[in-house]
């Protein structure tokens, strides 16, 4: 799986879990840390934890 496919899959998982303000930002040209940042907003700390847990379950 390429980094783009992984980032796109993360966006899909987060969208299914009702994350808000989903953004996928390509940073490959400006950072050696990662190729993409995926940023999402949750409605509460419980929601954010559920988003993180689901990402880890689906992609981990």
N, C-alpha and C positions, 0 to 999 in steps of 0.2 A: 504494500500500500504506500503510495507516495504521500508526501507531506500535504499536498493539496487535497487528496482524497481523504486523508485523516481529518483535516480541518473541516472539510465539507460534511463529513460524517458527524463530527462534533456539533456542528450547527444544526443538523437534522435531529440529533438526540435532544439537544437543548430546546429546540422548537417544539418537539413532541411533549416536553415537560413544561411547556408554557413559559419559557424564559422570555424576557422583554429586551428590547433594544439590542438585538443580536448584531454583532459586527464581526467580520472576518477581515483582518488587515494584513496585507502582504508586507513583511518586513525583511525579506530575504536579502535585499540589496543594502540594507542599512544596519543589519545585525548578524552576528555569528551565533547568537543564542537560539534563534528559531527562524523558521521560514514564514510562519503565520502566527498572529495572535487572534484568538477567538475571545470576544468579550461579550458578556451577557449580564443582564440585571434580573434579580429575583425580587419577589415582593416581601420577603421576610427572611430572617436567618434560617428558619426551617426550610423554606423554599430553596434557598441557596445551597443548603446542605443536601437536599434531595437532588438538585441539579448536579452537584459534584459527585454524589454517590452513583447516580445513573450514568454519568460519563465514565466513571471508573469501571462500573459493571459492564457497560457496552463496549468500551474501547480498551479497557485495561487488560 
